Every structure is written in structure tokens, then in C-alpha cells.
Amino acid sequence: MILLHVKREHFDQILTIELFGRNIYRNVKVVREIRHPLLNLKTQALN
């Protein structure tokens, strides 16, 4: 899975993405803007 490349500190968020799918997309978008650009690639992969 692409998301497994994210740092461990984001692991809870990753599990949430896996469990809830689309509903968490917005949270990921917010988190990636707050934390770091790496999540931007992950988010695009989900989209």
C-alpha cells in the first residue's frame, strides 16, 4: 500500500483512511497542509 510509506506518527491517520475511505479524504487534505508536503502525494494517490 502506498500509504505505508508515511511516517509512523501518521499511522493512526493511515488506518483511518483504510477504514473509512472517502470520508477521511478531507481530513487527509487538511493534515497534509498542516504537516508536510509528503502527504500531498499520498492524497493524490488516493484521489
PDB file of N, CA, C and O in Angstrom:
ATOM      1  N   MET A   1       0.837  -1.204   0.000  1.00  0.00           N
ATOM      2  CA  MET A   1       0.000   0.000   0.000  1.00  0.00           C
ATOM      3  C   MET A   1       0.873   1.256   0.000  1.00  0.00           C
ATOM      4  O   MET A   1       1.885   1.318   0.699  1.00  0.00           O
ATOM      5  N   ILE A   2       0.480   2.238  -0.777  1.00  0.00           N
ATOM      6  CA  ILE A   2       1.243   3.483  -0.896  1.00  0.00           C
ATOM      7  C   ILE A   2       1.351   4.189   0.449  1.00  0.00           C
ATOM      8  O   ILE A   2       2.398   4.745   0.781  1.00  0.00           O
ATOM      9  N   LEU A   3       0.273   4.164   1.217  1.00  0.00           N
ATOM     10  CA  LEU A   3       0.211   4.913   2.464  1.00  0.00           C
ATOM     11  C   LEU A   3       1.205   4.407   3.511  1.00  0.00           C
ATOM     12  O   LEU A   3       1.544   5.131   4.447  1.00  0.00           O
ATOM     13  N   LEU A   4       1.666   3.176   3.356  1.00  0.00           N
ATOM     14  CA  LEU A   4       2.593   2.608   4.326  1.00  0.00           C
ATOM     15  C   LEU A   4       3.930   3.338   4.344  1.00  0.00           C
ATOM     16  O   LEU A   4       4.727   3.169   5.267  1.00  0.00           O
ATOM     17  N   HIS A   5       4.173   4.167   3.298  1.00  0.00           N
ATOM     18  CA  HIS A   5       5.432   4.904   3.234  1.00  0.00           C
ATOM     19  C   HIS A   5       5.416   6.154   4.106  1.00  0.00           C
ATOM     20  O   HIS A   5       6.446   6.801   4.295  1.00  0.00           O
ATOM     21  N   VAL A   6       4.237   6.490   4.638  1.00  0.00           N
ATOM     22  CA  VAL A   6       4.128   7.659   5.510  1.00  0.00           C
ATOM     23  C   VAL A   6       4.781   7.354   6.860  1.00  0.00           C
ATOM     24  O   VAL A   6       4.791   6.207   7.306  1.00  0.00           O
ATOM     25  N   LYS A   7       5.323   8.383   7.501  1.00  0.00           N
ATOM     26  CA  LYS A   7       5.960   8.199   8.804  1.00  0.00           C
ATOM     27  C   LYS A   7       5.024   7.533   9.800  1.00  0.00           C
ATOM     28  O   LYS A   7       3.803   7.655   9.703  1.00  0.00           O
ATOM     29  N   ARG A   8       5.609   6.828  10.755  1.00  0.00           N
ATOM     30  CA  ARG A   8       4.820   6.086  11.736  1.00  0.00           C
ATOM     31  C   ARG A   8       3.889   6.991  12.537  1.00  0.00           C
ATOM     32  O   ARG A   8       2.818   6.560  12.965  1.00  0.00           O
ATOM     33  N   GLU A   9       4.289   8.235  12.738  1.00  0.00           N
ATOM     34  CA  GLU A   9       3.466   9.148  13.536  1.00  0.00           C
ATOM     35  C   GLU A   9       2.120   9.407  12.869  1.00  0.00           C
ATOM     36  O   GLU A   9       1.180   9.876  13.509  1.00  0.00           O
ATOM     37  N   HIS A  10       2.038   9.096  11.579  1.00  0.00           N
ATOM     38  CA  HIS A  10       0.787   9.290  10.844  1.00  0.00           C
ATOM     39  C   HIS A  10       0.000   7.985  10.729  1.00  0.00           C
ATOM     40  O   HIS A  10      -1.033   7.929  10.061  1.00  0.00           O
ATOM     41  N   PHE A  11       0.501   6.934  11.390  1.00  0.00           N
ATOM     42  CA  PHE A  11      -0.076   5.602  11.206  1.00  0.00           C
ATOM     43  C   PHE A  11      -1.555   5.552  11.568  1.00  0.00           C
ATOM     44  O   PHE A  11      -2.347   4.911  10.878  1.00  0.00           O
ATOM     45  N   ASP A  12      -1.926   6.232  12.655  1.00  0.00           N
ATOM     46  CA  ASP A  12      -3.338   6.270  13.063  1.00  0.00           C
ATOM     47  C   ASP A  12      -4.196   6.857  11.949  1.00  0.00           C
ATOM     48  O   ASP A  12      -5.280   6.358  11.648  1.00  0.00           O
ATOM     49  N   GLN A  13      -3.686   7.929  11.342  1.00  0.00           N
ATOM     50  CA  GLN A  13      -4.411   8.569  10.239  1.00  0.00           C
ATOM     51  C   GLN A  13      -4.520   7.613   9.061  1.00  0.00           C
ATOM     52  O   GLN A  13      -5.553   7.556   8.394  1.00  0.00           O
ATOM     53  N   ILE A  14      -3.450   6.861   8.804  1.00  0.00           N
ATOM     54  CA  ILE A  14      -3.458   5.902   7.701  1.00  0.00           C
ATOM     55  C   ILE A  14      -4.523   4.840   7.927  1.00  0.00           C
ATOM     56  O   ILE A  14      -5.282   4.518   7.013  1.00  0.00           O
ATOM     57  N   LEU A  15      -4.586   4.297   9.133  1.00  0.00           N
ATOM     58  CA  LEU A  15      -5.599   3.290   9.444  1.00  0.00           C
ATOM     59  C   LEU A  15      -6.993   3.855   9.232  1.00  0.00           C
ATOM     60  O   LEU A  15      -7.885   3.176   8.724  1.00  0.00           O
ATOM     61  N   THR A  16      -7.165   5.111   9.633  1.00  0.00           N
ATOM     62  CA  THR A  16      -8.461   5.758   9.473  1.00  0.00           C
ATOM     63  C   THR A  16      -8.826   5.842   8.000  1.00  0.00           C
ATOM     64  O   THR A  16      -9.978   5.618   7.630  1.00  0.00           O
ATOM     65  N   ILE A  17      -7.848   6.165   7.157  1.00  0.00           N
ATOM     66  CA  ILE A  17      -8.069   6.235   5.715  1.00  0.00           C
ATOM     67  C   ILE A  17      -8.513   4.870   5.193  1.00  0.00           C
ATOM     68  O   ILE A  17      -9.470   4.761   4.426  1.00  0.00           O
ATOM     69  N   GLU A  18      -7.799   3.838   5.624  1.00  0.00           N
ATOM     70  CA  GLU A  18      -8.107   2.491   5.163  1.00  0.00           C
ATOM     71  C   GLU A  18      -9.512   2.072   5.579  1.00  0.00           C
ATOM     72  O   GLU A  18     -10.222   1.428   4.807  1.00  0.00           O
ATOM     73  N   LEU A  19      -9.915   2.434   6.795  1.00  0.00           N
ATOM     74  CA  LEU A  19     -11.204   2.012   7.326  1.00  0.00           C
ATOM     75  C   LEU A  19     -12.370   2.795   6.726  1.00  0.00           C
ATOM     76  O   LEU A  19     -13.400   2.215   6.385  1.00  0.00           O
ATOM     77  N   PHE A  20     -12.207   4.113   6.598  1.00  0.00           N
ATOM     78  CA  PHE A  20     -13.329   4.954   6.208  1.00  0.00           C
ATOM     79  C   PHE A  20     -13.274   5.434   4.757  1.00  0.00           C
ATOM     80  O   PHE A  20     -14.247   5.979   4.237  1.00  0.00           O
ATOM     81  N   GLY A  21     -12.124   5.226   4.110  1.00  0.00           N
ATOM     82  CA  GLY A  21     -12.019   5.575   2.696  1.00  0.00           C
ATOM     83  C   GLY A  21     -12.269   7.042   2.389  1.00  0.00           C
ATOM     84  O   GLY A  21     -11.594   7.919   2.928  1.00  0.00           O
ATOM     85  N   ARG A  22     -13.238   7.307   1.523  1.00  0.00           N
ATOM     86  CA  ARG A  22     -13.503   8.660   1.021  1.00  0.00           C
ATOM     87  C   ARG A  22     -13.771   9.675   2.114  1.00  0.00           C
ATOM     88  O   ARG A  22     -13.326  10.818   2.023  1.00  0.00           O
ATOM     89  N   ASN A  23     -14.494   9.269   3.148  1.00  0.00           N
ATOM     90  CA  ASN A  23     -14.890  10.195   4.206  1.00  0.00           C
ATOM     91  C   ASN A  23     -13.694  10.878   4.860  1.00  0.00           C
ATOM     92  O   ASN A  23     -13.806  12.002   5.350  1.00  0.00           O
ATOM     93  N   ILE A  24     -12.558  10.201   4.867  1.00  0.00           N
ATOM     94  CA  ILE A  24     -11.374  10.745   5.526  1.00  0.00           C
ATOM     95  C   ILE A  24     -10.532  11.591   4.575  1.00  0.00           C
ATOM     96  O   ILE A  24      -9.580  12.245   5.000  1.00  0.00           O
ATOM     97  N   TYR A  25     -10.883  11.579   3.291  1.00  0.00           N
ATOM     98  CA  TYR A  25     -10.110  12.342   2.305  1.00  0.00           C
ATOM     99  C   TYR A  25      -9.933  13.792   2.729  1.00  0.00           C
ATOM    100  O   TYR A  25      -8.842  14.350   2.612  1.00  0.00           O
ATOM    101  N   ARG A  26     -11.007  14.401   3.222  1.00  0.00           N
ATOM    102  CA  ARG A  26     -10.937  15.799   3.648  1.00  0.00           C
ATOM    103  C   ARG A  26      -9.941  15.974   4.780  1.00  0.00           C
ATOM    104  O   ARG A  26      -9.160  16.926   4.780  1.00  0.00           O
ATOM    105  N   ASN A  27      -9.964  15.045   5.763  1.00  0.00           N
ATOM    106  CA  ASN A  27      -9.021  15.111   6.879  1.00  0.00           C
ATOM    107  C   ASN A  27      -7.585  15.011   6.388  1.00  0.00           C
ATOM    108  O   ASN A  27      -6.709  15.739   6.855  1.00  0.00           O
ATOM    109  N   VAL A  28      -7.349  14.106   5.442  1.00  0.00           N
ATOM    110  CA  VAL A  28      -6.012  13.946   4.880  1.00  0.00           C
ATOM    111  C   VAL A  28      -5.561  15.233   4.221  1.00  0.00           C
ATOM    112  O   VAL A  28      -4.411  15.646   4.365  1.00  0.00           O
ATOM    113  N   LYS A  29      -6.472  15.864   3.497  1.00  0.00           N
ATOM    114  CA  LYS A  29      -6.154  17.111   2.804  1.00  0.00           C
ATOM    115  C   LYS A  29      -5.731  18.183   3.802  1.00  0.00           C
ATOM    116  O   LYS A  29      -4.761  18.906   3.575  1.00  0.00           O
ATOM    117  N   VAL A  30      -6.467  18.281   4.911  1.00  0.00           N
ATOM    118  CA  VAL A  30      -6.141  19.256   5.947  1.00  0.00           C
ATOM    119  C   VAL A  30      -4.813  18.911   6.615  1.00  0.00           C
ATOM    120  O   VAL A  30      -3.958  19.777   6.802  1.00  0.00           O
ATOM    121  N   VAL A  31      -4.650  17.646   6.969  1.00  0.00           N
ATOM    122  CA  VAL A  31      -3.441  17.191   7.653  1.00  0.00           C
ATOM    123  C   VAL A  31      -2.203  17.437   6.797  1.00  0.00           C
ATOM    124  O   VAL A  31      -1.184  17.905   7.303  1.00  0.00           O
ATOM    125  N   ARG A  32      -2.283  17.125   5.508  1.00  0.00           N
ATOM    126  CA  ARG A  32      -1.113  17.277   4.644  1.00  0.00           C
ATOM    127  C   ARG A  32      -0.716  18.744   4.541  1.00  0.00           C
ATOM    128  O   ARG A  32       0.467  19.059   4.410  1.00  0.00           O
ATOM    129  N   GLU A  33      -1.707  19.651   4.600  1.00  0.00           N
ATOM    130  CA  GLU A  33      -1.402  21.073   4.520  1.00  0.00           C
ATOM    131  C   GLU A  33      -0.738  21.558   5.811  1.00  0.00           C
ATOM    132  O   GLU A  33       0.152  22.408   5.785  1.00  0.00           O
ATOM    133  N   ILE A  34      -1.189  21.001   6.942  1.00  0.00           N
ATOM    134  CA  ILE A  34      -0.660  21.399   8.250  1.00  0.00           C
ATOM    135  C   ILE A  34       0.714  20.776   8.497  1.00  0.00           C
ATOM    136  O   ILE A  34       1.622  21.451   8.983  1.00  0.00           O
ATOM    137  N   ARG A  35       0.869  19.490   8.165  1.00  0.00           N
ATOM    138  CA  ARG A  35       2.088  18.761   8.493  1.00  0.00           C
ATOM    139  C   ARG A  35       3.191  18.971   7.474  1.00  0.00           C
ATOM    140  O   ARG A  35       4.080  19.792   7.701  1.00  0.00           O
ATOM    141  N   HIS A  36       3.165  18.261   6.365  1.00  0.00           N
ATOM    142  CA  HIS A  36       4.222  18.404   5.366  1.00  0.00           C
ATOM    143  C   HIS A  36       3.764  17.935   3.992  1.00  0.00           C
ATOM    144  O   HIS A  36       2.831  17.138   3.886  1.00  0.00           O
ATOM    145  N   PRO A  37       4.414  18.426   2.934  1.00  0.00           N
ATOM    146  CA  PRO A  37       4.028  18.183   1.543  1.00  0.00           C
ATOM    147  C   PRO A  37       4.020  16.714   1.132  1.00  0.00           C
ATOM    148  O   PRO A  37       3.388  16.363   0.136  1.00  0.00           O
ATOM    149  N   LEU A  38       4.709  15.847   1.876  1.00  0.00           N
ATOM    150  CA  LEU A  38       4.750  14.435   1.502  1.00  0.00           C
ATOM    151  C   LEU A  38       3.354  13.840   1.403  1.00  0.00           C
ATOM    152  O   LEU A  38       3.077  13.018   0.529  1.00  0.00           O
ATOM    153  N   LEU A  39       2.477  14.265   2.312  1.00  0.00           N
ATOM    154  CA  LEU A  39       1.113  13.748   2.293  1.00  0.00           C
ATOM    155  C   LEU A  39       0.358  14.181   1.041  1.00  0.00           C
ATOM    156  O   LEU A  39      -0.640  13.568   0.660  1.00  0.00           O
ATOM    157  N   ASN A  40       0.849  15.250   0.404  1.00  0.00           N
ATOM    158  CA  ASN A  40       0.223  15.712  -0.832  1.00  0.00           C
ATOM    159  C   ASN A  40       0.238  14.601  -1.875  1.00  0.00           C
ATOM    160  O   ASN A  40      -0.773  14.349  -2.530  1.00  0.00           O
ATOM    161  N   LEU A  41       1.372  13.942  -2.030  1.00  0.00           N
ATOM    162  CA  LEU A  41       1.482  12.839  -2.984  1.00  0.00           C
ATOM    163  C   LEU A  41       0.574  11.688  -2.586  1.00  0.00           C
ATOM    164  O   LEU A  41      -0.071  11.072  -3.434  1.00  0.00           O
ATOM    165  N   LYS A  42       0.527  11.403  -1.303  1.00  0.00           N
ATOM    166  CA  LYS A  42      -0.315  10.315  -0.809  1.00  0.00           C
ATOM    167  C   LYS A  42      -1.785  10.606  -1.108  1.00  0.00           C
ATOM    168  O   LYS A  42      -2.540   9.727  -1.525  1.00  0.00           O
ATOM    169  N   THR A  43      -2.167  11.855  -0.884  1.00  0.00           N
ATOM    170  CA  THR A  43      -3.560  12.255  -1.111  1.00  0.00           C
ATOM    171  C   THR A  43      -3.927  12.135  -2.584  1.00  0.00           C
ATOM    172  O   THR A  43      -5.011  11.663  -2.923  1.00  0.00           O
ATOM    173  N   GLN A  44      -3.024  12.563  -3.453  1.00  0.00           N
ATOM    174  CA  GLN A  44      -3.277  12.461  -4.892  1.00  0.00           C
ATOM    175  C   GLN A  44      -3.412  11.003  -5.298  1.00  0.00           C
ATOM    176  O   GLN A  44      -4.211  10.660  -6.169  1.00  0.00           O
ATOM    177  N   ALA A  45      -2.622  10.148  -4.654  1.00  0.00           N
ATOM    178  CA  ALA A  45      -2.691   8.712  -4.952  1.00  0.00           C
ATOM    179  C   ALA A  45      -4.070   8.170  -4.562  1.00  0.00           C
ATOM    180  O   ALA A  45      -4.632   7.330  -5.266  1.00  0.00           O
ATOM    181  N   LEU A  46      -4.607   8.652  -3.444  1.00  0.00           N
ATOM    182  CA  LEU A  46      -5.931   8.215  -3.005  1.00  0.00           C
ATOM    183  C   LEU A  46      -7.009   8.711  -3.953  1.00  0.00           C
ATOM    184  O   LEU A  46      -7.975   8.008  -4.251  1.00  0.00           O
ATOM    185  N   ASN A  47      -6.821   9.929  -4.416  1.00  0.00           N
ATOM    186  CA  ASN A  47      -7.814  10.537  -5.297  1.00  0.00           C
ATOM    187  C   ASN A  47      -7.780   9.858  -6.653  1.00  0.00           C
ATOM    188  O   ASN A  47      -8.545  10.223  -7.545  1.00  0.00           O
TER     189      ASN A  47
END
